[in-house]
Amino acid sequence: MAALISRWDRQQQRLRVQRGTNFARKLGLFSSRKKLFRFLLISLAIFAIAPPLYFHFSLRRFRQMQLRKCSWMSSPPLVCAHGGDSTKAFPNTMDAYRIALSSQADCIEIDVSRSSDGLLLALHDRDLQRLSGNTSSKVGYLSRKEIADLGSEHHQSLEFSDLNIPTIEDALRLVSGSVKQVILDAKVGPPLYEKGLAKDILSVDHVNNPQVQFCNPVFPPKFSMLLTTNSVDPTLVPILHSPVERTNCKNCVVWAKSDSLARELIRLSNDTMVGYIVMMDPSNGTRMQLLRMRGAGVVGVYHPLIDEKLVKILHERKKKVFAWTVDEESSMQKMLLERVDAGSRAQAARILSCAGNHSRDLSHL
């Protein structure tokens, strides 16, 4: 009997163990199903939320990019016609300036060279060489009359009718009141180079020092006596001022590739903005130092060197960025996006067309 009871107990014990195992299996199966269900719910939630989030942030980034691309439209750069419009007239002639003005250019850049008789002319050595047919011609070695004679001699060989080279004073009188900005690009050349050039360009009142001897007088010979006398006729005082002052050019910017001339311009200038040039240094093939001149309000940068960082650095130092010389439409579009303050080009009408087309393209986005 005892053996029978013991065997029955063992059977009952095995049954209990078996039932517990089955229950655990059922519980584990139920738990795994619950986990699977939870996983499916979470996955569905992720699939439901992820696309809207992706498109939201993508659209936000897209809008930020478009705002950056369109930001120049709120303050578009000045369109500078270098030498006027030289595609339809000889550079730096009255015809070239008038065509640029009719194209509604915001700014005109005038090349400033000094003749052998001390006159400041709107002329570049490169253009003088076109007139003379001599690749070694320099403005500083010729008088205004000699340059005018060259224009008369080669009138028929060049396709332009107006080959009369104006003085800086005549050019400023024509353009300064019709544009937002005038850039005087001071050219340094032989035989005198920088000597006295800054004084000739800027508004310097020499009447306060009547004993001053001008190394390059820009006045007619009959007034040369005024330079060495102790008394000056007040009615002739305006003659002793520079072209910038005589024309009352309040929107003139004067810059030069010569740092010594630019520094002298800054030292002598009162209310005329002065700038310096940044380009590749021909001596070592590297970019010139970006921040190298205090007091300069404008930096003329060779356009391939311009990027967002460069513009930001100069703007933080309260310096305007003028790009030169922007010949390609793709380069002009890049300058618009980089937020330069002005772009200089010989074909002013083409720049205006490029800016207009770019703004229309962006407005459709």
C-alpha positions as CSV (number, residue, x, y, z in Angstrom):
1,M,0.0,0.0,0.0
2,A,2.8,2.4,0.9
3,A,4.5,1.7,-2.4
4,L,1.3,2.4,-4.2
5,I,0.8,5.7,-2.4
6,S,4.4,6.7,-3.1
7,R,4.0,6.0,-6.9
8,W,0.8,8.0,-7.0
9,D,2.5,10.9,-5.3
10,R,5.3,10.9,-7.8
11,Q,2.8,10.8,-10.7
12,Q,0.9,13.8,-9.2
13,Q,4.2,15.6,-8.8
14,R,5.1,15.0,-12.4
15,L,1.6,16.2,-13.5
16,R,2.1,19.4,-11.5
17,V,5.5,20.0,-13.0
18,Q,4.1,19.3,-16.5
19,R,1.2,21.7,-15.9
20,G,3.6,24.4,-14.7
21,T,5.8,24.0,-17.7
22,N,2.8,24.2,-20.1
23,F,1.6,27.3,-18.3
24,A,5.1,28.9,-18.5
25,R,5.2,28.1,-22.2
26,K,1.8,29.6,-22.7
27,L,2.8,32.7,-20.7
28,G,6.0,33.1,-22.7
29,L,4.1,32.7,-25.9
30,F,1.6,35.3,-24.8
31,S,4.5,37.6,-23.7
32,S,6.3,37.3,-27.1
33,R,3.0,38.0,-28.9
34,K,2.6,41.1,-26.8
35,K,6.1,42.3,-27.6
36,L,5.5,41.6,-31.3
37,F,2.3,43.6,-31.2
38,R,4.1,46.5,-29.4
39,F,6.9,46.4,-31.9
40,L,4.4,46.6,-34.7
41,L,2.6,49.5,-33.1
42,I,5.9,51.4,-32.6
43,S,7.0,50.7,-36.2
44,L,3.7,51.9,-37.6
45,A,4.0,55.1,-35.5
46,I,7.5,55.7,-36.7
47,F,6.5,55.1,-40.4
48,A,3.6,57.5,-39.8
49,I,5.6,60.3,-38.2
50,A,9.0,60.0,-40.0
51,P,7.9,61.2,-43.5
52,P,6.2,64.4,-42.2
53,L,9.2,65.2,-40.1
54,Y,11.6,64.6,-42.9
55,F,9.7,66.8,-45.3
56,H,9.3,69.5,-42.6
57,F,13.0,69.8,-42.0
58,S,13.8,69.4,-45.7
59,L,11.4,72.2,-46.5
60,R,12.8,74.3,-43.7
61,R,16.3,73.9,-45.1
62,F,15.1,74.6,-48.6
63,R,13.5,77.8,-47.5
64,Q,16.6,78.9,-45.7
65,M,18.7,78.2,-48.8
66,Q,16.2,80.2,-50.9
67,L,16.2,83.1,-48.4
68,R,19.9,83.2,-48.7
69,K,19.8,83.1,-52.5
70,C,17.1,85.9,-52.5
71,S,18.5,88.0,-49.7
72,W,20.5,90.2,-52.2
73,M,17.2,91.3,-53.7
74,S,16.4,93.4,-50.6
75,S,19.7,95.3,-51.1
76,P,21.0,94.6,-54.6
77,P,24.6,95.3,-55.4
78,L,25.5,98.4,-57.4
79,V,26.1,97.7,-61.1
80,C,29.3,99.5,-62.0
81,A,30.2,100.2,-65.7
82,H,34.0,100.1,-66.0
83,G,35.0,103.0,-68.3
84,G,31.3,103.4,-69.2
85,D,29.9,100.9,-71.7
86,S,32.9,99.9,-73.8
87,T,31.0,97.5,-76.0
88,K,29.4,100.4,-77.9
89,A,31.9,103.1,-77.4
90,F,35.6,103.6,-76.8
91,P,36.3,103.2,-73.0
92,N,36.3,106.3,-70.8
93,T,34.8,108.6,-73.5
94,M,31.7,110.7,-73.1
95,D,29.8,108.4,-75.4
96,A,30.7,105.4,-73.3
97,Y,29.5,107.2,-70.1
98,R,26.2,108.3,-71.8
99,I,25.5,104.8,-73.0
100,A,26.1,103.4,-69.5
101,L,23.8,106.0,-68.0
102,S,21.1,105.2,-70.5
103,S,21.4,101.5,-69.4
104,Q,20.6,102.7,-65.9
105,A,24.0,101.7,-64.4
106,D,24.2,102.5,-60.7
107,C,27.9,103.3,-60.7
108,I,30.6,104.2,-63.2
109,E,34.3,103.4,-62.8
110,I,36.7,106.0,-64.3
111,D,40.3,105.2,-64.9
112,V,42.5,108.1,-63.8
113,S,45.9,108.8,-65.4
114,R,48.1,111.8,-65.3
115,S,49.5,113.2,-68.5
116,S,53.0,114.7,-68.9
117,D,51.6,118.2,-68.6
118,G,49.9,117.3,-65.2
119,L,46.3,116.9,-66.4
120,L,44.2,114.1,-64.9
121,L,42.6,112.3,-67.8
122,A,40.0,109.5,-68.0
123,L,42.4,107.1,-69.7
124,H,44.0,103.7,-69.2
125,D,47.5,102.9,-70.6
126,R,45.8,99.9,-72.3
127,D,43.4,102.1,-74.2
128,L,46.2,104.6,-75.1
129,Q,48.0,101.7,-76.6
130,R,45.0,100.9,-78.8
131,L,44.9,104.5,-79.9
132,S,48.6,104.7,-80.7
133,G,49.2,101.2,-81.9
134,N,52.2,101.1,-79.7
135,T,52.1,98.5,-76.9
136,S,54.7,100.5,-74.8
137,S,52.8,103.8,-74.7
138,K,52.3,105.4,-71.3
139,V,49.9,108.3,-70.5
140,G,52.6,109.9,-68.3
141,Y,54.9,110.5,-71.2
142,L,52.4,112.3,-73.4
143,S,50.6,115.6,-73.1
144,R,46.9,116.0,-73.5
145,K,47.4,117.6,-77.0
146,E,49.6,114.6,-78.1
147,I,46.9,112.2,-76.9
148,A,44.2,114.2,-78.7
149,D,46.2,114.1,-81.9
150,L,46.5,110.3,-81.6
151,G,42.7,110.1,-81.5
152,S,42.4,112.2,-84.6
153,E,45.0,110.2,-86.5
154,H,43.4,106.8,-85.7
155,H,39.8,107.9,-85.9
156,Q,39.2,106.0,-89.1
157,S,41.0,102.8,-88.0
158,L,38.8,102.3,-84.9
159,E,35.1,101.5,-85.1
160,F,34.1,104.2,-82.6
161,S,33.2,107.8,-83.6
162,D,34.1,109.4,-80.2
163,L,37.8,109.2,-79.5
164,N,38.1,112.4,-77.5
165,I,39.6,111.7,-74.1
166,P,38.0,113.8,-71.4
167,T,39.6,115.2,-68.3
168,I,38.5,113.7,-65.0
169,E,36.7,117.0,-64.2
170,D,34.6,116.8,-67.4
171,A,33.8,113.1,-66.7
172,L,32.7,113.8,-63.1
173,R,30.5,116.7,-64.2
174,L,28.7,114.3,-66.6
175,V,28.2,111.3,-64.4
176,S,28.4,112.1,-60.7
177,G,24.9,113.5,-60.5
178,S,23.3,110.6,-62.4
179,V,24.7,107.6,-60.5
180,K,24.8,106.4,-56.9
181,Q,28.6,105.9,-56.9
182,V,31.6,107.0,-58.9
183,I,34.8,105.0,-58.6
184,L,38.1,106.8,-59.5
185,D,40.7,104.1,-60.3
186,A,43.9,105.9,-59.8
187,K,46.6,104.6,-62.1
188,V,50.3,104.9,-61.1
189,G,52.7,105.2,-63.9
190,P,56.0,106.7,-65.1
191,P,57.6,109.1,-64.9
192,L,56.3,110.5,-61.7
193,Y,54.4,107.5,-60.3
194,E,52.7,108.4,-56.9
195,K,54.4,111.8,-56.5
196,G,51.7,114.4,-55.9
197,L,49.0,112.2,-57.4
198,A,46.9,112.0,-54.3
199,K,46.9,115.8,-53.9
200,D,45.9,116.2,-57.5
201,I,42.9,113.9,-57.1
202,L,41.6,114.7,-53.7
203,S,40.1,117.9,-52.2
204,V,43.1,119.6,-50.8
205,D,43.0,123.3,-50.1
206,H,46.4,124.6,-51.0
207,V,45.4,128.2,-50.4
208,N,46.2,127.9,-46.7
209,N,49.8,127.3,-47.8
210,P,50.5,129.6,-50.7
211,Q,54.2,128.8,-50.8
212,V,53.6,125.1,-51.7
213,Q,55.1,124.2,-55.0
214,F,53.0,121.7,-57.0
215,C,55.1,119.1,-58.7
216,N,52.3,118.5,-61.3
217,P,50.1,121.6,-61.6
218,V,46.8,120.9,-63.2
219,F,46.2,124.6,-63.8
220,P,46.7,126.7,-67.0
221,P,50.1,128.4,-67.2
222,K,48.7,131.9,-66.5
223,F,47.7,130.8,-63.0
224,S,51.1,129.3,-62.1
225,M,52.1,132.6,-60.6
226,L,49.5,131.9,-57.9
227,L,51.6,129.0,-56.6
228,T,54.5,131.2,-55.4
229,T,52.9,134.4,-54.3
230,N,51.9,135.3,-50.8
231,S,48.6,136.8,-51.8
232,V,45.9,135.0,-53.7
233,D,42.9,136.6,-55.4
234,P,39.9,135.1,-53.6
235,T,38.0,135.1,-56.9
236,L,40.5,132.5,-58.3
237,V,40.4,130.2,-55.2
238,P,38.2,127.5,-56.9
239,I,40.9,127.0,-59.5
240,L,43.3,125.8,-56.8
241,H,41.1,122.9,-55.8
242,S,41.2,119.3,-57.1
243,P,38.7,117.9,-59.7
244,V,36.9,116.0,-56.9
245,E,36.3,119.3,-55.0
246,R,35.6,121.4,-58.1
247,T,32.9,119.1,-59.2
248,N,31.6,118.6,-55.6
249,C,31.6,114.9,-56.1
250,K,30.1,113.6,-52.8
251,N,29.6,110.0,-54.1
252,C,33.2,109.5,-55.3
253,V,35.3,106.5,-54.2
254,V,39.0,106.7,-54.9
255,W,41.1,103.5,-54.9
256,A,44.4,102.3,-56.3
257,K,46.5,99.2,-56.6
258,S,49.4,101.0,-55.1
259,D,49.2,100.7,-51.3
260,S,51.4,103.8,-50.8
261,L,49.1,105.9,-52.9
262,A,46.0,104.5,-51.1
263,R,47.5,105.3,-47.7
264,E,48.3,108.8,-48.9
265,L,44.7,109.2,-50.1
266,I,43.4,108.1,-46.7
267,R,45.8,110.6,-45.0
268,L,44.7,113.5,-47.1
269,S,41.0,112.7,-47.6
270,N,38.3,114.4,-45.4
271,D,35.0,113.1,-46.7
272,T,36.0,111.1,-49.8
273,M,35.8,107.4,-49.4
274,V,39.1,105.6,-50.2
275,G,39.7,102.0,-51.0
276,Y,42.4,99.5,-51.7
277,I,42.7,96.4,-54.0
278,V,42.9,92.7,-53.1
279,M,44.1,90.4,-55.8
280,M,46.8,87.7,-56.4
281,D,50.2,89.0,-55.5
282,P,52.3,88.7,-58.7
283,S,55.5,88.3,-56.7
284,N,54.4,85.1,-54.8
285,G,51.2,83.9,-56.4
286,T,49.2,84.2,-53.1
287,R,46.2,86.4,-52.2
288,M,47.1,89.8,-50.8
289,Q,46.4,90.5,-47.2
290,L,42.8,91.1,-46.7
291,L,42.8,93.5,-43.8
292,R,45.8,95.7,-44.2
293,M,44.6,99.4,-44.3
294,R,42.8,101.3,-41.6
295,G,40.5,104.1,-42.7
296,A,39.6,102.4,-46.0
297,G,35.9,102.1,-46.5
298,V,36.0,100.0,-49.7
299,V,37.9,96.9,-50.7
300,G,38.0,96.1,-54.4
301,V,38.5,92.3,-54.7
302,Y,39.3,90.4,-57.8
303,H,36.1,88.4,-58.2
304,P,37.5,84.8,-58.3
305,L,38.8,85.4,-54.8
306,I,35.4,86.3,-53.3
307,D,33.6,83.8,-51.1
308,E,31.1,83.9,-48.2
309,K,33.9,84.0,-45.6
310,L,35.7,86.9,-47.2
311,V,32.6,89.0,-47.5
312,K,31.7,88.3,-43.9
313,I,35.1,89.3,-42.6
314,L,35.1,92.6,-44.5
315,H,31.5,93.5,-43.6
316,E,32.3,92.9,-40.0
317,R,35.0,95.5,-40.3
318,K,32.5,97.9,-41.9
319,K,34.2,97.7,-45.3
320,K,32.2,97.5,-48.5
321,V,33.1,94.7,-51.0
322,F,33.4,95.7,-54.7
323,A,34.0,92.9,-57.1
324,W,36.1,93.5,-60.2
325,T,36.0,92.8,-63.1
326,V,33.0,90.4,-63.5
327,D,32.9,89.3,-67.1
328,E,30.9,86.0,-67.0
329,E,27.2,85.7,-66.2
330,S,27.9,82.7,-63.9
331,S,30.4,84.9,-62.0
332,M,27.9,87.6,-61.7
333,Q,25.3,85.2,-60.3
334,K,27.9,84.0,-57.8
335,M,28.6,87.6,-56.7
336,L,24.8,88.1,-56.1
337,L,24.7,85.1,-53.8
338,E,27.8,86.2,-51.9
339,R,26.2,89.6,-51.2
340,V,28.9,91.9,-52.6
341,D,28.1,95.6,-52.5
342,A,29.0,96.3,-56.1
343,G,30.2,94.5,-59.2
344,S,32.3,96.2,-61.9
345,R,32.1,95.3,-65.6
346,A,32.6,96.9,-69.0
347,Q,29.1,95.7,-70.2
348,A,26.8,97.4,-67.7
349,A,23.6,96.4,-69.6
350,R,24.6,92.8,-69.5
351,I,25.0,92.9,-65.7
352,L,21.6,94.5,-65.3
353,S,20.1,91.8,-67.5
354,C,21.8,89.1,-65.5
355,A,20.6,90.4,-62.2
356,G,17.0,90.8,-63.6
357,N,16.9,87.3,-65.0
358,H,18.3,85.8,-61.8
359,S,15.7,87.6,-59.6
360,R,12.9,86.4,-61.9
361,D,14.2,82.8,-61.7
362,L,14.3,82.9,-57.9
363,S,10.8,84.4,-57.7
364,H,9.4,81.3,-59.3
365,L,10.9,79.0,-56.7
